[in-house]
Amino acid sequence: MLDTLPIIPLFEGLDAEQTSTLMAVFEKYTCPPDTVIFEQGDAALYLYLILKGRAVISYKPYDGPRIVITRLRDGDVFGWSAAVGSNRYSSSVASESTLEAIRLRRERLWEITKYQPDTGKIIIDRLALNVSPRWKNAHDQIKPLIRGAERK
Protein backbone atom coordinates (compact mmCIF):
# COMPACT_ATOMS: atom_id res chain seq x y z
CA MET A 1 0.00 0.00 0.00
CA LEU A 2 2.80 2.45 0.83
CA ASP A 3 4.32 1.87 -2.60
CA THR A 4 1.38 3.87 -3.99
CA LEU A 5 2.47 6.97 -2.06
CA PRO A 6 4.16 8.68 -5.05
CA ILE A 7 0.97 8.50 -7.15
CA ILE A 8 -1.31 9.98 -4.47
CA PRO A 9 -2.02 13.61 -5.47
CA LEU A 10 -0.96 14.83 -2.04
CA PHE A 11 2.58 13.62 -2.76
CA GLU A 12 2.85 14.42 -6.48
CA GLY A 13 5.99 16.27 -7.48
CA LEU A 14 8.01 15.38 -4.39
CA ASP A 15 11.56 14.28 -5.04
CA ALA A 16 12.81 10.78 -4.22
CA GLU A 17 14.25 11.82 -0.84
CA GLN A 18 11.03 13.51 0.25
CA THR A 19 8.95 10.52 -0.88
CA SER A 20 11.29 8.14 0.95
CA THR A 21 11.00 10.21 4.13
CA LEU A 22 7.21 10.10 3.99
CA MET A 23 7.06 6.40 3.16
CA ALA A 24 9.08 5.77 6.32
CA VAL A 25 6.70 7.65 8.62
CA PHE A 26 3.27 6.71 7.28
CA GLU A 27 1.80 3.37 8.32
CA LYS A 28 -0.95 1.26 6.79
CA TYR A 29 -4.42 1.26 8.28
CA THR A 30 -7.31 -0.92 7.12
CA CYS A 31 -10.69 -1.69 8.61
CA PRO A 32 -13.98 -3.31 7.60
CA PRO A 33 -17.23 -1.39 7.07
CA ASP A 34 -18.95 0.09 10.12
CA THR A 35 -15.77 0.37 12.17
CA VAL A 36 -15.44 3.29 14.58
CA ILE A 37 -11.95 4.58 13.82
CA PHE A 38 -12.03 7.05 16.68
CA GLU A 39 -14.67 8.66 18.88
CA GLN A 40 -15.12 12.31 19.69
CA GLY A 41 -13.04 12.87 22.82
CA ASP A 42 -10.49 10.10 22.13
CA ALA A 43 -6.80 11.00 22.30
CA ALA A 44 -5.81 12.63 18.98
CA LEU A 45 -2.94 10.41 17.89
CA TYR A 46 -3.12 10.08 14.09
CA LEU A 47 -3.82 12.00 10.92
CA TYR A 48 -5.36 9.73 8.24
CA LEU A 49 -5.39 9.79 4.43
CA ILE A 50 -7.95 7.57 2.68
CA LEU A 51 -6.51 5.58 -0.20
CA LYS A 52 -9.67 3.63 -0.92
CA GLY A 53 -13.07 3.55 0.72
CA ARG A 54 -15.60 5.76 2.44
CA ALA A 55 -15.98 7.13 5.95
CA VAL A 56 -18.26 9.54 7.78
CA ILE A 57 -17.39 12.31 10.24
CA SER A 58 -20.00 12.95 12.91
CA TYR A 59 -20.34 15.22 15.90
CA LYS A 60 -22.37 14.73 19.07
CA PRO A 61 -23.35 17.98 20.78
CA TYR A 62 -23.82 17.59 24.53
CA ASP A 63 -27.48 18.54 24.24
CA GLY A 64 -28.61 16.86 21.05
CA PRO A 65 -28.41 13.89 18.71
CA ARG A 66 -25.32 12.96 16.70
CA ILE A 67 -25.08 14.85 13.40
CA VAL A 68 -23.19 13.95 10.22
CA ILE A 69 -20.62 16.62 9.39
CA THR A 70 -19.36 15.19 6.09
CA ARG A 71 -18.71 12.02 4.15
CA LEU A 72 -15.19 11.16 3.04
CA ARG A 73 -13.83 9.23 0.06
CA ASP A 74 -10.56 8.35 -1.68
CA GLY A 75 -7.94 11.06 -1.17
CA ASP A 76 -9.67 12.75 1.77
CA VAL A 77 -7.89 13.48 5.04
CA PHE A 78 -9.29 13.22 8.57
CA GLY A 79 -8.01 13.37 12.13
CA TRP A 80 -7.02 17.01 11.94
CA SER A 81 -7.06 17.37 15.71
CA ALA A 82 -3.79 15.43 15.74
CA ALA A 83 -2.19 17.83 13.27
CA VAL A 84 -3.22 21.11 14.87
CA GLY A 85 -2.12 20.25 18.39
CA SER A 86 -5.42 19.30 20.03
CA ASN A 87 -5.16 16.55 22.61
CA ARG A 88 -8.58 15.09 21.75
CA TYR A 89 -10.48 14.48 18.53
CA SER A 90 -13.33 16.96 18.17
CA SER A 91 -15.53 14.56 16.19
CA SER A 92 -15.99 10.86 15.49
CA VAL A 93 -15.09 8.95 12.32
CA ALA A 94 -16.47 5.59 11.19
CA SER A 95 -15.93 3.61 8.01
CA GLU A 96 -18.87 3.19 5.65
CA SER A 97 -17.04 0.63 3.50
CA THR A 98 -13.83 -1.34 3.72
CA LEU A 99 -11.27 1.38 4.29
CA GLU A 100 -7.67 1.39 3.14
CA ALA A 101 -5.72 4.33 4.48
CA ILE A 102 -2.34 5.49 5.59
CA ARG A 103 -1.88 7.33 8.84
CA LEU A 104 0.75 9.49 10.43
CA ARG A 105 1.38 9.83 14.15
CA ARG A 106 1.20 13.43 15.29
CA GLU A 107 4.77 13.28 16.65
CA ARG A 108 6.11 12.15 13.27
CA LEU A 109 4.41 15.08 11.53
CA TRP A 110 6.05 17.46 13.99
CA GLU A 111 9.43 15.78 13.44
CA ILE A 112 9.14 16.24 9.68
CA THR A 113 8.30 19.93 10.07
CA LYS A 114 11.21 20.38 12.47
CA TYR A 115 13.97 18.37 10.79
CA GLN A 116 12.88 18.62 7.16
CA PRO A 117 11.01 21.92 7.08
CA ASP A 118 10.78 22.10 3.28
CA THR A 119 9.06 18.72 3.08
CA GLY A 120 6.94 19.50 6.14
CA LYS A 121 5.78 22.79 4.68
CA ILE A 122 4.80 21.19 1.36
CA ILE A 123 2.84 18.39 3.03
CA ILE A 124 1.08 20.62 5.55
CA ASP A 125 0.15 23.17 2.88
CA ARG A 126 -1.28 20.40 0.69
CA LEU A 127 -3.13 18.80 3.58
CA ALA A 128 -4.62 22.17 4.49
CA LEU A 129 -5.79 22.72 0.93
CA ASN A 130 -7.31 19.22 0.93
CA VAL A 131 -9.44 19.88 3.98
CA SER A 132 -10.21 23.55 3.36
CA PRO A 133 -13.53 23.00 1.53
CA ARG A 134 -15.07 21.66 4.75
CA TRP A 135 -12.92 23.53 7.26
CA LYS A 136 -12.57 27.11 6.14
CA ASN A 137 -9.72 28.20 8.41
CA ALA A 138 -7.63 25.01 8.28
CA HIS A 139 -4.79 26.65 6.41
CA ASP A 140 -4.58 29.45 8.99
CA GLN A 141 -4.60 27.00 11.89
CA ILE A 142 -1.87 24.82 10.38
CA LYS A 143 0.55 27.64 9.52
CA PRO A 144 1.51 28.14 13.21
CA LEU A 145 2.41 24.44 13.36
CA ILE A 146 4.99 25.00 10.64
CA ARG A 147 6.31 28.22 12.12
CA GLY A 148 6.55 26.70 15.60
CA ALA A 149 8.49 23.71 14.34
CA GLU A 150 10.85 25.93 12.35
CA ARG A 151 11.72 27.91 15.50
CA LYS A 152 12.63 24.83 17.54
Secondary structure, DSSP 8 states (H G I E B T S, - for coil): -GGGGGGSGGGTT--HHHHHHHHHH-EEEEE-TT-EEE-TTSB--EEEEEEE--EEEEE--TTS--EEEEEE-TT-EE-HHHHTT-SB-SSEEEESS-EEEEEEEHHHHHHHHHHSHHHHHHHHHHHHHHHTTTSTTHHHHHHHHHHHHHH-
